[in-house]
């Protein structure tokens, strides 16, 4: 059974974000944003990829799993039912399904974390993507990048943790 982490970079900086990923043993960051340009320093695609590479974490962009513009607008306006409907319709497209298949291959072989902007996973499409993976047996665990130390202090509470082998050991 795979463990899939999710994280948003809202409310954190690039150093704490990467430290969080390292503390839980993430091997691949799966960027599920449609638009990979960010006003927040360090989180645009190329800069993010470079920083992750320096930290020993691979970067993969799954653009076909990004939230289409109407979905982003609905979420920004607080129309959550519309957002979920729009994104679920998008996820059913052939292009998105191909992206999901590619993501599953990564998840099956590497400790993977899905990334988007929103801090709260309940209002982000990455949760819908993660739930698709959970339907196939993956365990989902939401991370928050504002206090990386929490994952060291509470390592035994991480999914698949083994106190003898460290926080990223899996069953």
Secondary structure as UniProt FT lines:
FT   STRAND          3..8
FT   TURN            10..11
FT   HELIX           14..24
FT   STRAND          28..31
FT   TURN            41..42
FT   HELIX           45..54
FT   TURN            55..56
FT   STRAND          58..61
FT   HELIX           63..65
FT   HELIX           69..76
FT   TURN            77..78
FT   HELIX           80..91
FT   HELIX           94..109
FT   STRAND          112..116
FT   HELIX           121..123
FT   HELIX           125..134
FT   TURN            135..137
FT   STRAND          139..142
FT   TURN            145..146
FT   TURN            148..149
FT   HELIX           150..153
FT   HELIX           155..157
FT   TURN            159..160
FT   TURN            163..165
FT   TURN            167..168
//
